[in-house]
Amino acid sequence: MPKVVLERVSKRFGRITALDEIDLTLDDGEYSCILGPTGSGKTTLLKIIAGLVEPDSGDVYIDGKRVTGTPAEKRNAVYMHQNYALFPHLTVSQNISFGLTARGFEEEAARRKASEVLEIVKLGEWANAYPRELSGGMQQRVALARCLATGARLLLLDEPLGALDARLRLEVRGELSRIAEELNLTVIHVTHDQSEALSLADRLILMRNGRIVQTGSPEEVYFKPNSVFSAYFVGESVFLEGIVRRVDGRVVTLELRNGTIIEALSGDGFNRGELAVAAVRCEDIKVGGGPLTARLKEINFLGSFSKLVFELPEGLKITANIPLSRFIEEEFRIGASFQLSIPRERTRLFKQPPMGLAGEIEAV
């Protein structure tokens, strides 16, 4: 199984810096998801690993071997586009074996290999079907089978589930995870869908403006974001601006704009009188018995939970995600006042962004 290492990789397109000195190591057998907003450099990074784009500077190593400048077909990696690109006039089996015969496989050997990978993706019974007879999810699995047939141990996926509806995404997501584990593949999966990345990844790589801003396990990135951007882009958070009034170890007392006092945890040094931003996940906002008085403005029922939008007297809106069981048990009425509490142990504190909170979020 290949290990992938990037050292100071940079790429520019005209005046745009797509990648800015990327250093990254991806371990053998790891399922990594590269997550970030449009234009963050995700696809460029993937194409450089695949050999479809050459970096302006820096080096790429696959399985300990420097592959910078090496043609894509000699990298033991396969790149899977979001577009399935299946031949409509060929059967499922023929779509897979076509590329193999082009690589020099005997026709019978190519058919056997096609049959083998179709069993892996659970489409053996559809070998003689045409693409038009398959659902979107099944077509995606045929495209995946075509990649697996090459025998490459490094699978590079560029938004592979983007064209599927929500239900099919869940189905194919499970298949991707199963196949990667079953075949001991190293997978690098580009996506802008945070739920997709959180559910699939052994390691999550968060990018912005051509740089890696945080990397770690999905749990680490979710529960310990290292910046306002990470807290905003991964999961749903409420952001509260205020002034630091007291620092006691990692516990920081923050006075909000309306005078309310809350406490938050911080890994960085803060000074009294400094501007700061507290971030708390929407599911951690507690309704009832807290220091914040807010009026319920909006209820959005989303099945397993409900999204309640509250408004503080100064106009700041706070969203709380309430589990279905509690939503059914209690009466939440539009216009009613509620007390909101914010648990200290689940609240992260960050330095005020140079461009301000609104500017930091709007720039995503």
N, C-alpha and C positions, 0 to 999 in steps of 0.2 A: 504493500500500500504506500503511495507516494506522500511525502512530506513536502509542503510548499513554503518557501521562504522568499520574501520580497525585501530588498535592501535599498532604501532611499530612492524609490521609484517615483519619477515625476513625468507628467505628460501635459503638454499644452496644445490647444487648438487655436491658432491665431493669438488673440489677446486673452483667451480664456484658459485659466489653469484648471485642468480637469483633475489632476492628481499632484499633490505637493509633498514630495519626499516621504513616501509611504514606507514604513517598516512594519512587517507583519510576518508571523510564523504560524502556520496551520499544521497541526499534527496529523500523523497517519491515522486513518480511520475516523477522523473527526467530521461531524456534520456542522459546517459553519454557515451562518446566514449573515449576509451583508445587508444592512438596513439603513435607510436614509431617504431624505426627500428627493424629489426630482432635481437632477443637476448636481447631485452630491459627489458623483464620480464612481458610482457602484458598477455600472456596466463597463466603463472604461477599464476599471481595475480587473474585472473578470476577463475582458478581451485581451488584456496584456498577459494574464496568466495563460490563456488559451493560445497565445501566439498570433492572434488576429490583428493586434495592434502592437507596435513596438514602442517602448518607452523612450522618452528623450534622454533620460539619464536613469541610472540605477540598474539593478540586476534582479533576475528571477531565477530561482533554483527549484527544481522538482526532483525529489528523491535524492538530494545531495548533489545533483548535477546542474551546472549553470546552463540555462536554456535561452538566455537572452540572445536574440538573433536566430534561434533555431526555428525552422518551419513548424507550423501548427501540427501537421500530420506526424511529426517525429517526437511529440511531447508526451505520449501515452496519456493524453487527456482528450475528452470529448466535450464540445460546447453545444448546449441545447438551447435553441432560440425559443422565444415565446410563441412564435408562429410555427405550427407543427410541420408545415411544408411537406405534406404527404402527397404522393402522386395519385390523383383521383382515378386514373385509368388502371392502376395496379391494385391487386388484392393486398390485404394486410401482410401476408407472408412475402409477397413479391416486393412490397415497399421496404421490408427489412433486408431481404436477400440481395436487392439491387446494389446497394452500397458494398456488400461483401464481394460480389462477383467483380465489381469494378476494382476492388483491391487485390484481385487475383485468386479468390476462392473458386474451387470447382463448384459447379452448379448444385450438385447433390449435397456437398458439404455446407453450402450457403443455406440450402433449404433446412438441413438438420439444425444448423445454428439458429435460424429464424424460429423453428419450432421450439427449440430449447428456451429462448428468451421470452417467447409468447407465454410459455407455461409460468415463467417467473412473474410476469405481470398479469397472470390470470386471464389471458385472452386466447388460450389454445383452441377453443371451440370456434373462434372467429377468424381463423387463419385465411379462409377463402372469401371472407367478406370484403366489400369495398369501403373506403373511408366514408362515403355518403351514408352508409348503413349503420354507422357507429355514432354513439353520443359523443359530446365534446370531451367528457372524461375518458372515454375509451380511446379516442383519437390521441389524447395526450399520452396515454399509456403505450400506444403503438410507437409514438415518437420516442418515448423513453426506451422501449425495447430496441429500437433502431440504434440508440446510443450504446446500450449494453452489449449489443452484438459485436461491437468493435473490440471488446475485451479491454478497453481502457479502464484503469483503476482510479482515475481522477475524473469526476463528473462535475461539469460546470453548468449551472442552471441559471438562465437569465429570465427572471419573472415567469417561471414555468406554469404558474397557476393563474396568471393574470386574466386570461381569456375565459375562465370558467365561472359559472355562477356559484353562489355561496355554498350550496349543498354539494356540488361536484368538487369544489376546492377542498372541502373536508375529506371527501372520499379519496381523492388523489393524494392529498397530504399524507394520509395514513399509509398509502401504498409506497410513497417515496421513502418514508421512514423505515418501513419494513424491508424494502429492497436494499437500501443502503446498508442496513445492519446485516441482512442475510448474506450479502455479497462482499462485506467488509470493504466498502468503497470509501474513498475520501471525497466528500461532497462540499462544493462551495455554491451557495444558493443566494442569488440576488433577489431582493424583494423590497417593496415599499409598505407591505402589509405587516404591521407589528404583531398581530395575533398569529400569523403564519410563522414569523421568525421565532416568536417565543415558544411555540409548540414544537418546532422541529429542531432547533439548534442545540448542539452541545456548546457551541460558542457563538455569541452574538457580537457582530462588529458594526458599530454605529458610525456612520460617516456624515460629514457636512462640509460643503465647500472644498472638496478635494482632499480632506484630511480625516483621519480616524480620530474621533473625539472620545470614544469609550469602547472597550472590549472586555468581555468576560462572559460568564454563564448568564443565561436569561434571567435567573433569579437575582444575580448580583446587579445586573444593569437595571432591573426593575425596582428592586428594593433599595439599592444604593446608587442612584444616579449621581454622576460627578459634576453635573452642571444643570442650569435652568433648561438648556436645550434638551438634555437627556431626559429630564423629568417631564418635559412637555411632549417630546416625540414618542416616547415609549410609555404606554399607559395613559391614563387621564389624571391630571393633577389640577388642584386649585392653587393659585399663587397669591400670597399675601405680602404686601410691601410694608416695611416698618423701620423703626430706629432701634438699634440695640441699646437696651437700658442696663443690662447686667450680664456678666459672663462668669459662669461657675463651672470650670472644666469644659466638658463638651456641651453642657446645658446653657443655652442662651435665652435670655428673656427679651422678647421683642414687643415694642409698643406699636400697634397698628395705627393707621391714619385716623381712625375714629376713637383712639384712646384705649381700645381693648388691649389687654396684656395676654400674650400667649408665650409658650415655651417651645423650643425646638432643639434638635441635636445638630451639632456641627463637627465636621472633621477638620475644618480650617480655623485659623486664629481670627477672632473678631474682637474689635475694640468698642468700648462704650461710645455711643453717639454715631456709630457707623450705620449707613443705610444697608439693608439686607432684604432678601426675598425668602420667605418660607414657602415650601412646597409640600402639599399633603395630597395623597391619592384620594380620589372621589369616593372610593369604597371605605375609606377610613374616617370620613366625616361622620360624626355621631349626632343623631337628632335627639335632643332632649338633654336637659341638665348641663348646659355649657355656658360659657361667658358671652357668646355671640347671639344677639337677638336679630332674627331675620324673618322676613315675610315670604311665604311660599308663592312663587309667581308662575310656576309651570310644572306639569307632570307629564313625563313621557314613559309610557308602559312598554317595556322591551322584553317581555316574557319572563325570563328567570330573574330579572331585576327591574326596578323602575328608577328612572333618572329624575330627581327632584331638583328644580332650580330655585334657589332662595336668593333674596335680595336684602342686603344690609341697608341701614338708614342712609348711608352716604352713596348708595347706588351700586356698590360692588356686588357682583353676583357670585354665588357659591353653589356648585353642583355636588349633590350627594347621591351616590348609587345605593339604593336600598334593596336588600334581598326580597324576593317575592313573598316569603313567609311573613316577614314583618309588614310588608305593604298591605297584605290581606288583613292582618290582625289589627292594625291601627288605622285611624281615620286621618288621612292627609287631605286637607281642603284648601283649594286655591284661596289666597288672601289671608289665611290664618297665620299667626305668629308662632315661631318655634325657637327654642334655644338650641344652638349648635355648639358642639365641643370638638376640639382637635387634639388627639392623643399626642403627647410630647414624643413618645418613642417611635412614632411613625411619621414625624414631621422633620424634613430636611431643610437646612438653612444654607443659602448661597449668598455670595457677594452680589451686590447690585450690579447688573451688567452695564458695561460702559455706555451702551446705546439706550439704556433703560429697559424695563421689563417689556413694555409694549413693543419696542423696537426689536428686542431679541426674539420675541415670538413671531412678530410679523415678518421677520426676515427668513423664517423657515420656509 
